[in-house]
Amino acid sequence: MKKYFIQNTPFIVPTNDGKLIEEHHGKASTDNAEISIAHMVAPPKWSEPFQTPEFEEYTYVIKGKKQFIIEEEIIILKAGQSIKIEKNTRVQYSNPFDEPCEYIAICKPAFDFTKVHREE
């Protein structure tokens, strides 16, 4: 048995907001509930509802900028910066800027739609 796995075919998460989500490791792609790693590109003016996930989320921005509203604080991350958001923290992710934002997201345990708790 090999001691490694190279991911060549990430799971493309279906979206209807123009955001690209390629899950390389996680529940949908490799049936790994412990951690998820996804490559994402958020289009200009993209946003999603507030959420309070039951998992930690790490974000590393590759290109562009990404806005976070954490509790009541607005934080803007630029290329080369990263952030860790603790589980059970109310957060909104968005790209209110005029250029796409490319980033890596890591969730621990893995991203789970039933544990993200998005607000309507």
N, C-alpha and C positions, 0 to 999 in steps of 0.2 A: 504494500500500500504506500502511495506517495505521501510525503510529509508536507506537500504544498498543493495549492490549487490556483491556477491562473484563470482569471475571469476574462473571457473574450466576448461573451454575449450577455451584457447586463440586461436586466428586466427594464423595459421602458414603461414607466407608469403612465397610464392614460390620463390626460388632463384636458380641460376645455378652456384654459386661460392663457394658452400660449407658452407655458413654462415647460422646459425640457427636464425630465427627471430620469436619470439612468441609475438604477440601483445595482451596484456591483456586488454587494454582499448584504444580506438581510433576509427577512422573512419571505418576501416575494421571489427573490432571485436564487438564494441558496438554502432556504429553509433554516436560516440562522436567527434564532430569537435573541441571542446575546448582544449582537451589535449590527448596525446597518451603516453602510458607507455608500453615499450617492453623489454622483456628479450632476450639477444642476445649472441651468441657464434661465434666469428670470428675465423676461422681456421688459423694456421700458414701461413705466406706469403700472406694473403688476403689483398686486397685493392679495393677501388672503385674510380671512377673519382671525380675530384673536383666538388663542387656544391656550390650554393649560395642560401640557403633556405630562404623562406619568413616566417620562424618560429624560435623561440629560441630552442636550443637543449641543454639539460643537459645530462651528461653521468657520471655514477658511475661505476668504475671498481671493480668487485668482485674478479676475478682471472686473473693473467697474466698481460700484458701491452698492451696499445693501443697508436698508434701514430696519432697525429693530425698535419696537416700543416694548420695553420690559417694565411691567407694572405700569408706572406713569412716566418713565424716563425714555427719551428718544436718544438712540445711539446710532451713529452711522459708521460702518466699517468700510475701509478702502482696501484695494488690492494689497496683499501682503499681510493683512491683519487677520486675527482669529478671535473667537469668543467662545466661552463655555456658558451655557445657560442651565441652571439647576432644574431638576425635575420639579413638577408642581408649581411652576412659575408662569404667570399669565404673560403671554408674549404675542406680538403681531409682527410678521415678517412682510417686508415690501421692498419694491424697487421704484420709488417715485421719480427716479432720474430719467434722463433722456437717452441713456445707453444701456445695453444689456448688462446684467451682472452674472458672472460665471463664478461658481463656488463649489466647494465640497462640504457636504453635511454628514456628520457622524452622530448616530443616536445610540445610546446605551442605557437600558437594553434596546433592541432594535425597534425602529419605527413600527407602529401598529395603529391602524386607523381606529381601532376600538379604544385606544388609550391616549389619543391626541386631544380629545375633548374640544373640538372647534365650536365656537359660538356661532349662532345663526344670525 
